[in-house]
């Protein structure tokens, strides 16, 4: 028996493409966010509210990943922004090369903010770096307050947590203090927003924060 | 569910390091999987056995070593193994920690029989 020692990361190829994507975003001053959550947490509703509020404020583009259909892209079609639907045909996550292949459809010099809406799944997408600046995990109140403990990798690897559907709190078994504490137990550095896409509560705070992030990044690029 | 695509990546990466002759004689692919990597070992083996069928690696098996989640504390310097829901230093209770092991997903060795 002979042994070849190779010591290679299994997802090395994905990581290499992700690194190229990240360099591309940095070069063009684009803040790229990877939105991850379970199916039905309100990712697309949050995008609708966010795009409405950021219209004429921040040049934005959206890449949407779904296992099937372009229903989400249709929902966002009324916005005058580049919206690219990726259909993974069964795959449970987006990979860096899929995102790279969409970049030619986005006018990089006219874009400041890119939302990459991942496939609804709190497990698989955490392994696949897309080249984003940060992951934004969305957890809705109807999913209960123990989600961060059940899916720690996603909450640990995210920079931002959006607790969505807060208007439903009177009707669901979810304690906001417990949810926040569980999330911070997994990741004390999470920035947390609380939103309702029905009442609009919390959306402006989230959008102001996004604008600030984009401005900070532009400043960083100018000085670099 | 993503274990199948991980398994295909393992096969592709292994083949890049083997000659056509070695591919047929490959017996074992040793991989390290961190307990915090979201990979389920049994599903990875299942995915691997399905994915190897259309390749010359039909005799190869996966040998998985699980790597525990370990942290280093920036406050007291201690390095400790932890459960994936307690991201604080067991020694000094500081949350100011870094994960130093447990996210692995690497191929370490390829074992090839001589005949």
Interface residues (C-beta under 8 A of the other chain):
Chain A: X1 X2 X3 X4 X5 X6 X7 X8 X9 X10 X11 X12 X13 X14 X91 X92 X93 X123 X124 X126 X127 X128 X149 X152 X153 X156 X185 X186 X187 X188
Chain B: X1 X2 X5 X6 X9 X10 X13 X14 X17 X18 X27 X31 X36 X37 X38 X39 X84 X85 X86 X87 X88 X95 X99 X105 X106 X107 X108 X109 X110 X111 X112 X113 X114
